[in-house]
Amino acid sequence: MSTASTPGSPEPDQLLSELDDLPQSLRGQVVPILDFGSQYAQLIARRVREAGVLSILVAPDISIDQLKVIKPRGVILSGGPASVYDKGAPRCDPRIFELNVPILGICYGMQLACQLLGAEVRRASHHEYGRADLVVRDDTDLLVNIESQSSVWMSHGDQIIDLPDDFVSLASTTTCPCAAVRHRKRSFYGVQFHPEVTHTQHGVDILGNFLFSICRCDGSWKMSDFLEAEIKRVRQVVGDARVVCGLSGGVDSAVTAALLQRAIGEQLTCIFVDNGLLRKNERQLVEKTFRSHFSINLRVVDAGVQFLSDLAGIEDPQEKRQRIGHRFIEVFKDAAKAIGDAEFLAQGTLYPDVIESGHGYSGAAANIKSHHNVGGLPEKLGFKLVEPLRNLFKDEVRRLGEVLDLSEQIVWRHPFPGPGLAVRVLGAVTQSALDILRDADEILLEEIASAGLYRSTAQVFAVLLPVKAVGVMGDGRTHEQVIAIRAVESQDFMTADWARIPFEVLAKISNRIINEVGGVNRVVYDISSKPPATIEWE
């Protein structure tokens, strides 16, 4: 690509790398989302992709030339925390309307576009946060087949005050007369509410109207298209070089390894570090899956003694993580050096990791947290980085895993923390504590799966508490360990609610753990939501 980039935007090659090798049928079927820093920007992209339309998040100041190279079918302007009249508020190129493609503005995106097209935006006398009742005035185009009254999710303190004659108000709420608008001459539509969130009653239908009725997308994008394009891209980037991939047993690293094996075959070497902090039979599952099924060159490093030694007497969760991370880098570095001629390190970095770490396409997005998959390790090892899942969300990774013929046990397994069971053994980590926790966790997951609840829960695990409780077994008094059960339901893991596991299932789990796991005489159930609690205990 020779297209010039706007300062602050990613280089065209970086931005368009996932589009270069698209099948011809998908050319001109992409809907870029200009991300103005909305907490829901990723969710917009997910909703569009779920509809079978390829979407990508791009910087708000992306150049018109870059957008032309993408050949968008339509464009979405996201929400954002700023006010359009603030000094330094993110803006897009006003020439965006000259692309002659439909544009949908959401919240801040609507206000900015309307301002660029002659409307006035001011601080509203009544702010709207949360649910509001939408009244539809014009049920054509964007709001076709939408009920005349429905519930929508609002989050704004500004409003369009004076709507020029070139605009038509499509819907209103009690305090917002222009909750949805359409431009008479240009193909622009705007909504003050958030159609991407589940709290908006017909939000998916409204997005569908924009994508299919207005943009005329054909909904043909599917995960096999992504796989085909990514395999081609990986081959071009890697060439004849050798690639090292760290396997953890989780779905992200497993899908990364399976994709790379299909793309470059014997050029791939996977390293699995057994840190002694794994789930029961984790190592055997990884070896069986990748050596037997995929015939991948897999090197297993047995480092449990070193990790456990580093953790001796350590109770602080952050220090546990730091010691585990430091040891992992040392162990992985030694294993990678033994390969000799590797040039690339493959990581299972996902789209949310990229955006939350501030490395995404939007300069307006806040750096929410750092992720071990996004930075640090490649520099310390001297590798170039390849991240084949960088533009996917978690649910898309699972679908890709199915396309790659990974087992259901791998594809749909619940998340597992990088530090492993060390952060589920509260307090000091010992071999006996790990053994107790592994046995209890295995029983818990067996019963959750047996009850048909594994796929309907987002994460289920056992925690060993740093306390002992009095109990009675037989005719004797006991003073033994307590196991806590954590089960949550979540769509994005940013928020979570405790899962309402049936009492009879909990009773069976408790009975089995107490009777089958030596050293445990009490089981408790965690009914905390996130926030205020976190999903993991440490």
Summary of the structure (lengths in Angstrom):
residues: 538
radius of gyration: 25.8
end to end distance: 46.1
largest distance: 86.1
contacts: 1822
relative contact order: 0.09
helix: 36%
strand: 24%
